[in-house]
Amino acid sequence: MTITDVASHAQVSTTAVSKVLRNAYGVSPAMRDRVRAAIDELGYRPQAAARAMRGRTFTIGVLLPHIRNPFFPDIVDGMTEQVADAGYQVIMVQGGGATPTAERRAIEALVDRQVDGILMIAPLASRTQLEEVAATTPTVVLGRHERSAVYDSVLDDDEAGTELAVGHLIALGHRRIAHIAQKDGSRSRPAALLHAIRARTYERVMTEHGLADHIAVAATSYTEEGGHRGTRQLLAATPRPTAIFAGADMAAFGALAALHEAGLRVPADVSVAGYDNTSMAALAHISLTSVDQDGAIMGRTAGRLLLERVEGRASSVRFVVTPTLVPRASTAPPP
């Protein structure tokens, strides 16, 4: 099936079909609908290699640290929704989590496949390395707080979100509040990394409320395994914490498991709060208090910014999401 077959079926010129496929300016809605209907009826699929030779592949690459975090699908869903109407497909690759080499290879794989733009979610690479990619491929970086004139940034106000979570636990009456953080495997400055900002803000809020002596941080990872390991470490202290603030819901899920294994009740013995407000956090048997940074809005915004970059925008944009706290049954006054 060729573009000529589509044009004949829709009774339009091949130029009109090409414009619809490229989402070009100057195509009426009626013309677009007629061509799209012909494409669907004939099962026409443009060849990616041929489209690349003409300048675009109509693909957007998404670099994920890993595929286990239930927060990432919210971002990808938002992006897919945003770019679908423009005829783009989303291609996802796993960056390797804490392995810079694996991440670099994943980015190179996207560039080699000539994607029209790349969304990098919490990448480990330095800003210099990110700017090298962005110099040739439109790029949006999600989750990093540094500024760049070469790529766009979409991020959460992690300071405000952490203040909400820790402030909530303090308002409930907790004093011995511990934090599960993530070890730094990035090549960027700590000031730009969301997990470093959350850990630093936790310590600041505790100090501002006269609770510096109760600061306790378990630096593991934002995973279930990390949360489980960190909680066991925190429970070994005397006296043990009455509340745990995990820097991500995934770590909070691991904390809940470790507390259950230790014979402790949540929240009667220990309260737990997370960050991301994933779909799993709202499940009735989990009911995790969490900070919501609206991954769908982040994904839609990243998609819009990438399309603008593809169309020629060169100025840098920085979009910051204001988080909210969603209190649930996992937090209560201390025993």
C-alpha angles and dihedrals in degrees: 000000000000138000088256090060090052092049091050093048092049092040093233135112123275087243090061091050090049091052092051091049090050092043086233126177120264102043116126119229090244092053091047092051092048093051093044090051091051091049091052094045094049096038091232115177119186114229111250095215092053092049090050090054088056091053107269139059096191090229130123119203122217119198112206123190086221138330100244101080110096089209093069096066089061089058094045092047090053092049094046091051091050099049100035095083089055090056097254129142124208120231117195128203130179114238100204100255107237096011114096092190093056090047092052091052091049091052091048090052090056093046091048089054088055097236111184093231142000132220111200115197113207094330122196096216122107120257089253091056092047091051091051089059093042091053090071105020124043105251139191119190117205123201101013120112100204121106126236135179091209105054135030124246132216114186147154123243091249093178092057092044093052091047089055094051098043092039090053092054092046091049089054088058102261119147104165096065116162129194132218108210135176126252112243114250095157130111092218129094114277091236089067098049121094096217091051091049092050093049093046092048092049090056092046094051092047090051093047089056093050093255100117091121089060097053109127123169128185107196106203123117141296092257136098089254091050093048091048093049093044093050093052088052092050094046090056090068122095116255095025121222120268091209137029125202110198117199091226136023090242090061090045091056089055089049091053090052093049092049091050090051090051091055093248124139125229117250099354092068104015130012120216130201128181141188130240101040092233121190090257091058090065095054109119096236091050103034094173122189104231146165113251117215095169105240092193092061090046091053095046091048092049090050092050092048092049092051089050090051091049089052091055111273108149103176118098122250127199117195119190123194118213108224128219132202120242108198116205139163097290093080129060139139114301121264 
